[in-house]
Amino acid sequence: MRVVLAEDLHLLREGLVALLRAHGFEVVAAVESGPELLAALVGERPDVAVVDVRLPPTFTDEGLQAALAARRQVPGLPVLVLSQHVEQLYARELLADGSGGVGYLLKDRVFNGEQFVDAVRRVAAGGTAMDPDVIARLLASNARNEPLGRLTPREREVLELMAEGRSNAAIGQRLFLSDSAVGKHTASIFAKLGLAPSDDDNRRVLAVLAFLNSK
């Protein structure tokens, strides 16, 4: 699996490169600035991009803007964001086009290499990998918006865990629910969000995007 990595801190960048390579990824580019990232994403067209939001030269949102610009040229490019802060605006902008795998992890909450590698693989496969703190902030900001307002508290809990990329079985274990109960909740979520019957994995991603991108 081919990866483009953008991180301005040298030691962290090299550590991530070593970690990814140790797990069988091919790091085709490891860059430290927004312009370098855009060029690498368009030129290499990787299976997934791992991107810091704030990169040189201004340390504002160069990483995200480069990823968004690359997505316009490479539709559906999977992007996993690494940030030190919960940037609601950045998360919404990344999710706005509703295509391709997406993730948003907080650097100080990635507790081990397996957690990070699993998130990279999930996003590359077209899924989602959202930090619970990011989800909680977006849920709180969307609490009064439709159609999310029609979800029950339990359905919102299920949707939050779906956004973390958890399977139905994992959701059931976390919430102490049977597989059939989780299935009923997910079916109700799909219906309330107006997602027509289709591949379940696709509807899971669309459901997550619906609540994360709700205005």
N, CA and C of each residue as an Amber inpcrd file, in Angstrom:
protein
   645
   0.8430000  -1.1950000   0.0000000   0.0000000   0.0000000   0.0000000
   0.8840000   1.2520000   0.0000000   0.6080000   2.1710000  -0.9110000
   1.4610000   3.3480000  -1.0970000   0.9250000   4.5330000  -0.2880000
   1.8370000   5.1930000   0.4340000   1.4610000   6.2750000   1.3490000
   2.2810000   7.5250000   1.0600000   1.6050000   8.6820000   1.0810000
   2.2940000   9.9720000   1.1210000   2.0700000  10.5530000   2.5060000
   3.1460000  10.9770000   3.1500000   3.1120000  11.4880000   4.5180000
   3.5580000  12.9380000   4.5500000   2.8220000  13.7720000   5.2740000
   3.2050000  15.1810000   5.4440000   3.2550000  15.5160000   6.9300000
   4.4300000  15.8510000   7.4120000   4.6460000  16.2170000   8.8150000
   5.8890000  17.0910000   8.8830000   5.7590000  18.2870000   9.5210000
   6.8920000  19.2140000   9.5150000   7.9400000  18.9000000  10.5790000
   7.5790000  18.2030000  11.6450000   8.5580000  17.8730000  12.6920000
   9.3950000  16.6750000  12.2510000  10.6860000  16.8930000  12.1390000
  11.5830000  15.8800000  11.5590000  11.5060000  14.5460000  12.2920000
  11.6460000  14.5670000  13.6200000  11.6810000  13.3130000  14.3620000
  10.3630000  12.5550000  14.2520000   9.2500000  13.2820000  14.3230000
   7.9500000  12.6280000  14.1930000   7.7710000  12.0720000  12.7880000
   8.1740000  12.8410000  11.7850000   8.0550000  12.3790000  10.4050000
   8.8470000  11.0920000  10.1930000  10.0980000  11.0910000  10.6510000
  10.9250000   9.9050000  10.4690000  10.3830000   8.7200000  11.2620000
   9.8380000   8.9930000  12.4430000   9.2600000   7.9190000  13.2350000
   8.0500000   7.3020000  12.5590000   7.2050000   8.1440000  11.9630000
   6.0290000   7.6360000  11.2510000   6.4300000   6.8490000  10.0110000
   7.4340000   7.3220000   9.3140000   7.9260000   6.5940000   8.1380000
   8.4010000   5.2050000   8.5510000   9.1840000   5.1390000   9.6330000
   9.7040000   3.8510000  10.0990000   8.5650000   2.9260000  10.5270000
   7.5840000   3.4840000  11.2180000   6.4430000   2.6830000  11.6700000
   5.6620000   2.1200000  10.4850000   5.3720000   2.9650000   9.5120000
   4.6140000   2.5150000   8.3470000   5.3730000   1.4460000   7.5650000
   6.6400000   1.6670000   7.3690000   7.4280000   0.6820000   6.6270000
   7.5140000  -0.6400000   7.3770000   7.5790000  -0.5730000   8.7010000
   7.6490000  -1.7970000   9.5010000   6.3730000  -2.6190000   9.3750000
   5.2840000  -1.9700000   9.0080000   4.0040000  -2.6740000   8.8450000
   3.6670000  -2.9320000   7.3720000   4.6710000  -2.8300000   6.5150000
   4.4850000  -3.2320000   5.1360000   4.0140000  -2.1580000   4.1780000
   3.9210000  -0.9020000   4.6380000   3.5200000   0.1750000   3.7400000
   4.7340000   0.6640000   2.9380000   4.4520000   1.1700000   1.7480000
   5.4820000   1.8110000   0.9380000   5.2910000   3.3140000   1.0310000
   6.2100000   4.0030000   1.7140000   6.1160000   5.4560000   1.8420000
   6.7790000   6.0700000   0.6090000   5.9610000   6.5210000  -0.3300000
   6.4920000   7.0020000  -1.6010000   6.9470000   8.4520000  -1.5130000
   6.5140000   9.1770000  -0.4730000   6.9730000  10.5460000  -0.2570000
   6.7100000  10.9110000   1.1940000   7.6860000  11.5860000   1.8100000
   7.5480000  12.1080000   3.1750000   7.9860000  13.5630000   3.1320000
   7.0270000  14.4770000   3.2110000   7.2980000  15.8880000   2.9610000
   6.9860000  16.7180000   4.2000000   7.3800000  18.0160000   4.1510000
   7.2160000  18.8600000   5.3310000   6.4850000  20.1660000   5.0650000
   6.0040000  20.4010000   3.8460000   5.3130000  21.6540000   3.5570000
   4.0960000  21.4110000   2.6730000   3.2040000  22.4060000   2.6400000
   2.0110000  22.3110000   1.8320000   2.2760000  22.1340000   0.3480000
   3.1100000  22.9720000  -0.2590000   3.3920000  22.8080000  -1.6930000
   3.9950000  21.4510000  -2.0330000   4.8950000  20.9600000  -1.1810000
   5.4850000  19.6410000  -1.4220000   4.4120000  18.5530000  -1.3410000
   3.4840000  18.7120000  -0.4030000   2.4260000  17.7210000  -0.2400000
   1.5400000  17.6580000  -1.4780000   1.1050000  18.8030000  -1.9660000
   0.2460000  18.8250000  -3.1490000   0.9410000  18.1650000  -4.3300000
   2.2010000  18.5060000  -4.5490000   2.9420000  17.9210000  -5.6650000
   3.0630000  16.4080000  -5.5160000   3.3070000  15.9460000  -4.2930000
   3.4650000  14.5060000  -4.0660000   2.1480000  13.7640000  -4.2600000
   1.0490000  14.3550000  -3.7800000  -0.2420000  13.6820000  -3.8990000
  -0.6920000  13.5660000  -5.3490000  -0.5110000  14.6380000  -6.1080000
  -0.9220000  14.6290000  -7.5140000   0.0230000  13.7650000  -8.3490000
   1.3060000  13.8500000  -8.0200000   2.2880000  13.0970000  -8.8010000
   2.2910000  11.6100000  -8.4930000   2.1690000  11.2580000  -7.2230000
   2.2610000   9.8560000  -6.8210000   0.9140000   9.1380000  -6.7970000
  -0.1800000   9.8900000  -6.5910000  -1.5220000   9.2930000  -6.4720000
  -1.4960000   8.0720000  -5.5530000  -1.1990000   8.2980000  -4.2810000
  -1.0330000   7.1830000  -3.3410000  -2.3650000   6.5270000  -2.9840000
  -2.2780000   5.4120000  -2.2900000  -3.4780000   4.7410000  -1.7890000
  -4.0830000   5.4950000  -0.6090000  -3.2550000   6.2520000   0.1060000
  -3.7400000   7.0310000   1.2440000  -2.7280000   8.1290000   1.5640000
  -3.2460000   9.2690000   2.0230000  -2.3950000  10.3800000   2.4600000
  -2.5380000  10.5360000   3.9730000  -1.4230000  10.6900000   4.6570000
  -1.4080000  10.9720000   6.0980000  -0.8890000  12.3910000   6.2580000
  -1.7350000  13.2920000   6.7470000  -1.4870000  14.7250000   6.6080000
  -1.6150000  15.4720000   7.9320000  -0.6120000  16.2590000   8.2580000
  -0.7260000  17.2170000   9.3620000  -1.4450000  18.4500000   8.8320000
  -2.3280000  19.0330000   9.6290000  -3.0830000  20.2070000   9.1670000
  -2.1730000  21.4090000   8.9910000  -1.3520000  21.6910000   9.9670000
  -0.5480000  22.9170000   9.9690000   0.8700000  22.6260000   9.5120000
   1.1800000  23.1200000   8.3270000   2.4880000  22.9110000   7.7230000
   3.0890000  24.2480000   7.3080000   4.4160000  24.2950000   7.0760000
   5.0240000  25.5060000   6.5140000   4.4160000  25.7940000   5.1470000
   4.4060000  27.0690000   4.6920000   5.1780000  28.1650000   5.2880000
   4.4600000  28.9550000   6.3820000   3.1480000  28.9030000   6.5130000
   2.4670000  29.7680000   7.4830000   1.9500000  29.0300000   8.7100000
   1.9790000  27.7070000   8.6970000   1.5200000  26.8930000   9.8200000
   0.0640000  27.1930000  10.1820000  -0.7820000  27.3520000   9.1670000
  -2.2130000  27.5440000   9.4210000  -2.9510000  26.2820000   8.9750000
  -3.3180000  26.2210000   7.7030000  -4.0600000  25.0530000   7.2260000
  -3.5100000  24.5120000   5.9070000  -2.1930000  24.7050000   5.6920000
  -1.6040000  24.2810000   4.4170000  -1.7990000  22.7930000   4.1340000
  -1.6680000  21.9600000   5.1610000  -1.8040000  20.5250000   4.9510000
  -3.1790000  20.1530000   4.4500000  -4.1970000  20.7000000   5.0870000
  -5.5600000  20.4000000   4.6790000  -5.8580000  20.9720000   3.3050000
  -5.4430000  22.2010000   3.0590000  -5.7180000  22.8160000   1.7590000
  -5.0310000  22.0460000   0.6340000  -3.8320000  21.5520000   0.8830000
  -3.1360000  20.7510000  -0.1280000  -3.8910000  19.4510000  -0.3880000
  -4.3890000  18.8190000   0.6860000  -5.1410000  17.5820000   0.5330000
  -6.4390000  17.8280000  -0.2340000  -7.1190000  18.9280000   0.0690000
  -8.3610000  19.2560000  -0.6260000  -8.1050000  19.5540000  -2.0970000
  -7.0280000  20.2860000  -2.3790000  -6.6790000  20.5920000  -3.7650000
  -6.3340000  19.3160000  -4.5270000  -5.6460000  18.3980000  -3.8580000
  -5.2940000  17.1310000  -4.5000000  -6.5420000  16.3070000  -4.7770000
  -7.5060000  16.3550000  -3.8580000  -8.7480000  15.6040000  -4.0590000
  -9.5310000  16.1000000  -5.2780000  -9.3840000  17.3740000  -5.5750000
 -10.0650000  17.8890000  -6.7660000  -9.4560000  17.3200000  -8.0350000
  -8.1760000  16.9770000  -7.9750000  -7.5040000  16.3900000  -9.1320000
  -7.4910000  14.8590000  -9.0920000  -7.5780000  14.3110000  -7.8890000
  -7.6000000  12.8560000  -7.7010000  -8.8430000  12.5360000  -6.8610000
 -10.0250000  12.5100000  -7.4840000 -11.2730000  12.3170000  -6.7330000
 -11.2550000  11.0540000  -5.8700000 -11.7510000  11.2090000  -4.6390000
 -11.8220000  10.0650000  -3.7420000 -10.5240000   9.7100000  -3.0600000
  -9.4970000  10.5540000  -3.1850000  -8.2200000  10.2900000  -2.5330000
  -8.4300000  10.1330000  -1.0240000  -8.0900000   8.9840000  -0.4320000
  -8.2610000   8.7970000   1.0100000  -7.2810000   9.6760000   1.7950000
  -7.7970000  10.3660000   2.8200000  -6.9810000  11.2930000   3.6020000
  -7.1840000  11.0390000   5.0920000  -6.0910000  10.8030000   5.7950000
  -6.1030000  10.6900000   7.2520000  -5.3720000  11.8980000   7.8190000
  -6.0870000  12.7290000   8.5730000  -5.5170000  13.9430000   9.1590000
  -4.9710000  13.6520000  10.5500000  -3.7930000  14.1960000  10.8360000
  -3.2220000  14.1680000  12.1810000  -3.1240000  15.6030000  12.6700000
  -3.6510000  15.8820000  13.8510000  -3.6290000  17.2470000  14.3600000
  -3.4190000  17.2350000  15.8640000  -2.9780000  18.3620000  16.3960000
  -2.8510000  18.5010000  17.8440000  -4.1260000  19.0420000  18.4630000
  -5.0500000  19.5220000  17.6300000  -6.2580000  20.1500000  18.1340000
  -7.4750000  19.6680000  17.3610000  -8.6410000  19.8330000  17.9750000
  -9.8940000  19.5450000  17.2880000 -10.2680000  20.7690000  16.4680000
 -10.1130000  20.6700000  15.1720000 -10.4130000  21.7680000  14.2570000
 -11.7170000  21.4430000  13.5300000 -12.8500000  21.9060000  14.0910000
 -14.1420000  21.5460000  13.5140000 -14.2770000  21.9960000  12.0670000
 -13.8410000  23.2210000  11.7760000 -13.9560000  23.7400000  10.4210000
 -13.1660000  22.8770000   9.4470000 -11.9580000  22.4780000   9.8540000
 -11.1200000  21.6610000   8.9930000 -11.7760000  20.2980000   8.7430000
 -12.3260000  19.7070000   9.7930000 -12.9690000  18.4030000   9.6320000
 -14.1460000  18.4930000   8.6770000 -14.9500000  19.5360000   8.8140000
 -16.1140000  19.6930000   7.9460000 -15.6890000  19.9080000   6.4900000
 -14.6530000  20.7130000   6.2940000 -14.2090000  20.9960000   4.9290000
 -13.6900000  19.7230000   4.2590000 -12.9720000  18.9240000   5.0190000
 -12.4570000  17.6710000   4.4680000 -13.5900000  16.7460000   4.0650000
 -14.6550000  16.7460000   4.8540000 -15.7710000  15.8340000   4.6140000
 -16.7790000  16.3570000   3.6020000 -16.6170000  17.5970000   3.1770000
 -17.6620000  18.2520000   2.3890000 -17.9790000  17.5400000   1.0810000
 -16.9880000  16.9340000   0.4190000 -17.2850000  16.3210000  -0.8770000
 -17.8690000  14.9150000  -0.7380000 -17.7970000  14.3430000   0.4580000
 -18.4540000  13.0680000   0.7060000 -17.9030000  11.8850000  -0.0740000
 -16.6720000  11.9690000  -0.5400000 -16.1100000  10.8560000  -1.3130000
 -14.7470000  10.4740000  -0.7550000 -14.4560000   9.1820000  -0.8250000
 -13.1620000   8.6960000  -0.3700000 -13.1000000   8.5120000   1.1290000
 -12.1730000   7.6600000   1.5710000 -11.9790000   7.4410000   2.9920000
 -11.4730000   8.6880000   3.6900000 -11.8980000   8.8780000   4.9390000
 -11.4730000  10.0440000   5.7060000 -11.1980000   9.6470000   7.1490000
 -10.2480000  10.3440000   7.7490000  -9.9550000  10.1230000   9.1580000
  -9.4300000  11.3890000   9.7880000  -9.5950000  11.4990000  11.1030000
  -9.0860000  12.6570000  11.8500000  -8.6600000  12.1540000  13.2180000
  -7.3660000  12.0720000  13.4380000  -6.8070000  11.6110000  14.7000000
  -6.0680000  12.7480000  15.3990000  -6.1390000  12.7600000  16.7210000
  -5.3850000  13.7140000  17.5230000  -4.0690000  13.0700000  17.9320000
  -2.9910000  13.7890000  17.6980000  -1.6630000  13.2080000  17.8920000
  -1.4560000  12.6640000  19.3000000  -1.9000000  13.4000000  20.3060000
  -1.6340000  12.9670000  21.6770000  -2.5930000  11.8830000  22.1580000
  -3.5040000  11.4430000  21.2590000  -4.4320000  10.3720000  21.6310000
  -4.2090000   9.1110000  20.7880000  -3.1350000   9.0920000  20.0230000
  -2.7360000   7.8690000  19.3350000  -1.7720000   7.1570000  20.2730000
  -2.2820000   6.1170000  20.9380000  -1.5510000   5.5350000  22.0530000
  -0.5810000   4.4230000  21.6640000  -0.7300000   3.8730000  20.4700000
   0.2080000   2.8260000  20.0530000   0.2240000   2.7210000  18.5330000
   1.2420000   2.0280000  18.0300000   1.4080000   1.9070000  16.5930000
   0.2950000   1.1490000  15.9160000  -0.2310000   0.1290000  16.5760000
  -1.2970000  -0.6670000  15.9710000  -2.5550000   0.1720000  15.7450000
  -2.8620000   1.0440000  16.6840000  -4.0250000   1.9270000  16.5430000
  -3.8760000   2.8130000  15.3130000  -2.6910000   3.3840000  15.1470000
  -2.4370000   4.2690000  14.0160000  -2.4730000   3.5040000  12.6950000
  -1.7900000   2.3710000  12.6430000  -1.7350000   1.5770000  11.4180000
  -3.1240000   1.0930000  11.0230000  -3.9180000   0.6890000  12.0100000
  -5.2840000   0.2560000  11.7240000  -6.0940000   1.3870000  11.1100000
  -5.9130000   2.6090000  11.6160000  -6.6270000   3.7680000  11.0750000
  -6.1970000   4.0420000   9.6390000  -4.9100000   3.9430000   9.3500000
  -4.4150000   4.1670000   7.9930000  -5.0410000   3.1590000   7.0320000
  -5.0570000   1.9010000   7.4270000  -5.6320000   0.8620000   6.5700000
  -7.1280000   1.0820000   6.3670000  -7.8230000   1.4680000   7.4130000
  -9.2680000   1.6530000   7.3320000  -9.6030000   2.7780000   6.3570000
  -8.8780000   3.8920000   6.4700000  -9.1210000   5.0330000   5.5830000
  -8.7540000   4.6760000   4.1460000  -7.6460000   3.9860000   3.9620000
  -7.2370000   3.5830000   2.6170000  -8.2900000   2.7070000   1.9550000
  -9.0180000   1.9310000   2.7640000 -10.0500000   1.0390000   2.2420000
 -11.3750000   1.7580000   2.0010000 -11.3970000   3.0850000   2.2410000
 -12.6140000   3.8490000   2.0000000 -13.4770000   4.0560000   3.2250000
 -12.9690000   3.6740000   4.4010000 -13.7280000   3.8170000   5.6310000
 -13.4050000   5.0910000   6.3780000 -13.7910000   5.1100000   7.6520000
 -13.5680000   6.2840000   8.4860000 -12.7700000   5.9020000   9.7230000
 -12.0210000   6.8620000  10.2420000 -11.2630000   6.6750000  11.4810000
 -11.2220000   8.0220000  12.1920000 -12.2350000   8.2780000  13.0180000
 -12.3640000   9.5700000  13.6820000 -12.0830000   9.4320000  15.1710000
 -11.2810000  10.3410000  15.7110000 -11.0290000  10.3430000  17.1490000
 -12.3240000  10.6600000  17.8930000 -12.6020000   9.9840000  18.9980000
 -13.8360000  10.2520000  19.7510000 -14.0090000  11.7110000  20.1610000
 -12.9130000  12.4190000  20.4710000 -13.0250000  13.8250000  20.8450000
 -13.5140000  14.6720000  19.6710000 -13.0390000  14.3640000  18.4740000
 -13.4940000  15.0840000  17.2850000 -14.9810000  14.8180000  17.0710000
 -15.3630000  13.5570000  17.1890000 -16.7640000  13.1810000  17.0060000
 -17.6440000  13.8920000  18.0220000 -17.2130000  13.9020000  19.2870000
 -18.0130000  14.5280000  20.3430000 -18.2300000  16.0140000  20.0640000
 -17.1880000  16.6940000  19.5910000 -17.3180000  18.1240000  19.2790000
 -18.3100000  18.3420000  18.1350000 -18.2110000  17.5190000  17.1030000
 -19.0950000  17.6800000  15.9530000 -20.5360000  17.2910000  16.2960000
 -20.6820000  16.2570000  17.1140000 -22.0170000  15.8810000  17.5560000
 -22.6620000  17.0040000  18.3470000 -21.8860000  17.6150000  19.2540000
 -22.4200000  18.6910000  20.0780000 -22.8400000  19.8770000  19.2200000
 -22.0430000  20.2020000  18.2160000 -22.3600000  21.3480000  17.3630000
 -23.5410000  21.0720000  16.4550000 -23.8250000  19.7600000  16.2200000
 -24.9270000  19.3860000  15.3360000 -26.1780000  18.9440000  16.0780000
 -26.1930000  19.1230000  17.3950000 -27.2590000  18.5470000  18.2150000
 -28.6470000  19.0040000  17.8010000 -28.7800000  20.2370000  17.2790000
 -30.0970000  20.7550000  16.9330000 -30.4250000  20.6430000  15.4480000
 -29.5460000  20.0070000  14.6790000 -29.7450000  19.9520000  13.2310000
 -30.5000000  18.7050000  12.8070000 -31.3230000  18.8580000  11.7700000
 -31.9930000  17.7300000  11.1570000 -31.0960000  17.1880000  10.0450000
 -31.1270000  15.8840000   9.7740000 -31.9900000  14.8780000  10.3960000
 -31.4290000  14.2690000  11.6690000 -30.2790000  14.7500000  12.1220000
 -29.6740000  14.1660000  13.3140000 -30.5660000  14.2970000  14.5300000
 -31.3840000  15.3480000  14.5520000 -32.2680000  15.5620000  15.6900000
 -33.3040000  14.4690000  15.8540000 -33.5230000  13.6690000  14.8080000
 -34.5030000  12.5950000  14.8810000 -33.9180000  11.3180000  15.4860000
 -32.6060000  11.2720000  15.6310000 -31.9810000  10.0800000  16.1940000
 -32.1920000  10.0210000  17.7030000 -32.4000000   8.8180000  18.2060000
 -32.5030000   8.6250000  19.6460000 -31.1030000   8.7170000  20.2620000
 -31.0080000   8.9100000  21.5860000 -29.6840000   8.9240000  22.2260000
 -28.8730000   7.6640000  21.9370000 -29.5330000   6.4970000  21.9520000
 -28.8200000   5.2530000  21.6750000 -28.3450000   5.2130000  20.2260000
 -29.1540000   5.6940000  19.2910000 -28.7550000   5.7190000  17.8920000
 -27.5700000   6.6530000  17.6880000 -27.5290000   7.7490000  18.4180000
 -26.3800000   8.6560000  18.3190000 -25.1170000   7.9920000  18.8530000
 -25.2600000   7.1950000  19.9100000 -24.1080000   6.4570000  20.4300000
 -23.6000000   5.4600000  19.3930000 -24.5210000   4.7660000  18.7520000
 -24.1360000   3.8030000  17.7200000 -23.4510000   4.5170000  16.5580000
 -24.0020000   5.6440000  16.1310000 -23.4280000   6.3880000  15.0230000
 -22.0390000   6.9160000  15.3740000 -21.8680000   7.3470000  16.6070000
 -20.5480000   7.8230000  17.0500000 -19.5180000   6.7080000  16.9570000
 -19.8790000   5.5170000  17.3820000 -18.9550000   4.3870000  17.3120000
 -18.7270000   3.9430000  15.8650000 -19.7390000   4.0700000  15.0250000
 -19.5560000   3.7970000  13.5990000 -18.5060000   4.7380000  13.0270000
 -18.5410000   5.9960000  13.4520000 -17.5900000   6.9800000  12.9410000
 -16.1620000   6.6520000  13.3530000 -16.0160000   5.9880000  14.4810000
 -14.6770000   5.5550000  14.8980000 -14.1850000   4.3910000  14.0530000
 -15.0940000   3.8250000  13.2310000 -14.7180000   2.7220000  12.3630000
 -14.9900000   1.3580000  12.9600000 -15.7960000   1.2980000  14.0160000
 -16.0620000   0.0250000  14.6880000 -17.1030000  -0.8020000  13.9320000
 -16.9350000  -2.1110000  13.9660000 -17.8900000  -3.0340000  13.3650000
 -19.1190000  -3.1490000  14.2580000 -20.1790000  -3.7820000  13.7370000
 -21.3700000  -4.0010000  14.5530000 -21.0480000  -4.8110000  15.8020000
 -20.1920000  -5.8270000  15.6510000 -19.8280000  -6.6530000  16.7970000
 -19.1060000  -5.8300000  17.8620000 -18.1940000  -4.9540000  17.4180000
 -17.4560000  -4.1170000  18.3630000 -18.3780000  -3.0980000  19.0360000
 -19.3270000  -2.5760000  18.2710000 -20.2980000  -1.6430000  18.8420000
 -21.1360000  -2.3490000  19.9020000 -21.5610000  -3.5730000  19.6090000
 -22.3450000  -4.3380000  20.5670000 -21.5810000  -4.5890000  21.8540000
 -20.2930000  -4.9080000  21.7400000 -19.4730000  -5.1280000  22.9320000
 -19.3460000  -3.8600000  23.7560000 -19.1510000  -2.7350000  23.0990000
 -18.9750000  -1.4730000  23.8160000 -20.2610000  -1.0600000  24.5310000
 -21.4080000  -1.2410000  23.8800000 -22.6870000  -0.7780000  24.4230000
 -23.4860000  -1.8880000  25.1030000 -22.9020000  -3.0970000  25.1730000
 -23.5770000  -4.2420000  25.7910000 -24.9060000  -4.5360000  25.1000000
 -24.8520000  -4.5910000  23.7710000 -26.0210000  -4.8780000  22.9550000
 -25.7720000  -6.1470000  22.1400000 -26.8460000  -6.8430000  21.7970000
 -26.7190000  -8.0060000  20.9280000 -26.4720000  -7.5510000  19.4920000
 -25.9860000  -8.4780000  18.6580000 -25.7680000  -8.1430000  17.2490000
 -27.0690000  -7.7030000  16.5850000 -28.1640000  -8.3720000  16.9250000
 -29.4420000  -8.0170000  16.3080000 -29.9000000  -6.6320000  16.7360000
 -29.6380000  -6.2720000  17.9930000 -30.0220000  -4.9410000  18.4720000
 -29.2220000  -3.8600000  17.7580000 -27.9260000  -4.1060000  17.5700000
 -27.0970000  -3.1420000  16.8460000 -27.5930000  -3.0290000  15.4090000
 -27.9440000  -4.1640000  14.8120000 -28.4550000  -4.1500000  13.4440000
 -29.7220000  -3.3260000  13.3140000 -30.6090000  -3.4300000  14.2910000
 -31.8450000  -2.6460000  14.2690000 -31.5480000  -1.1550000  14.4030000
 -30.5900000  -0.8200000  15.2750000 -30.2370000   0.5930000  15.4430000
 -29.6220000   1.1590000  14.1640000 -28.7360000   0.4010000  13.5340000
 -28.1010000   0.9060000  12.3080000 -29.1310000   1.0470000  11.1920000
 -30.0600000   0.0930000  11.0980000 -31.1110000   0.1860000  10.0790000
 -31.9650000   1.4330000  10.2990000 -32.2690000   1.7250000  11.5630000
 -33.0530000   2.9190000  11.8830000 -32.2770000   4.1880000  11.5480000
 -30.9650000   4.1850000  11.8130000 -30.1250000   5.3410000  11.4870000
 -30.1400000   5.5820000   9.9840000 -29.9390000   4.5070000   9.1990000
 -29.9440000   4.6420000   7.7430000 -31.2690000   5.2350000   7.2620000
 -32.3690000   4.7420000   7.8350000 -33.6880000   5.2050000   7.4060000
 -33.8830000   6.6780000   7.7540000 -33.5210000   7.0680000   8.9570000
 -33.7350000   8.4530000   9.3820000 -32.8380000   9.4320000   8.6260000
 -31.6720000   8.9450000   8.1740000 -30.7710000   9.8040000   7.4030000
 -31.0780000   9.7500000   5.9100000 -32.1100000   8.9770000   5.5410000
 -32.5370000   8.9320000   4.1470000 -31.5850000   8.1990000   3.2250000
 -30.8770000   7.1850000   3.7580000 -29.9190000   6.4240000   2.9540000
 -30.6030000   5.1900000   2.3940000 -30.7760000   5.1590000   1.0950000
 -31.4690000   4.0580000   0.4270000 -30.6750000   2.7630000   0.5580000
 -31.3490000   1.6250000   0.5020000 -30.6590000   0.3330000   0.5840000
 -29.5460000   0.2280000  -0.4530000 -28.3840000  -0.2100000   0.0110000
 -27.2170000  -0.4110000  -0.8480000 -26.2380000  -1.2510000  -0.0530000
 -25.0250000  -1.3490000  -0.5300000 -24.0020000  -2.0630000   0.2140000
 -23.8860000  -1.4820000   1.6230000 -23.9360000  -2.3570000   2.6470000
 -23.9410000  -1.8850000   4.0270000 -22.7080000  -1.0640000   4.3750000
 -21.5240000  -1.5070000   3.8770000 -20.3100000  -0.7470000   4.1750000
 -20.4080000   0.6580000   3.6160000 -20.9620000   0.7900000   2.3940000
 -21.1130000   2.1070000   1.7890000 -22.0770000   2.9710000   2.5950000
 -23.1740000   2.3750000   3.0520000 -24.1390000   3.1450000   3.8350000
 -23.5630000   3.5590000   5.1820000 -22.7110000   2.7530000   5.7480000
 -22.0730000   3.1300000   7.0160000 -21.2430000   4.3900000   6.8260000
 -20.4520000   4.4100000   5.7640000 -19.6260000   5.5890000   5.5000000
 -20.5040000   6.8020000   5.2170000 -21.5540000   6.6300000   4.4250000
 -22.4430000   7.7420000   4.1110000 -23.1470000   8.2590000   5.3630000
 -23.5080000   7.3690000   6.2710000 -24.1520000   7.7910000   7.5200000
 -23.1950000   8.6240000   8.3610000 -21.9660000   8.1720000   8.4400000
 -20.9540000   8.9230000   9.1940000 -20.7430000  10.3000000   8.5730000
 -20.6120000  10.3220000   7.2520000 -20.4100000  11.5960000   6.5710000
 -21.6090000  12.5190000   6.7580000 -22.8060000  11.9430000   6.7980000
 -24.0100000  12.7580000   6.9470000 -23.9970000  13.5340000   8.2560000
 -23.6100000  12.8720000   9.3380000 -23.6360000  13.5940000  10.6070000
 -22.4160000  14.4710000  10.8020000 -21.2570000  14.0500000  10.2740000
 -20.0650000  14.8890000  10.4230000 -20.1340000  16.1260000   9.5570000
 -20.8230000  16.0200000   8.4230000 -20.8910000  17.1410000   7.4900000
 -22.1810000  17.9270000   7.6030000 -23.0230000  17.6040000   8.6010000
 -24.2900000  18.3220000   8.7470000 -24.0320000  19.7600000   9.1390000
 -24.7200000  20.6560000   8.4880000 -24.5400000  22.0900000   8.7620000
 -25.6000000  22.5960000   9.6990000
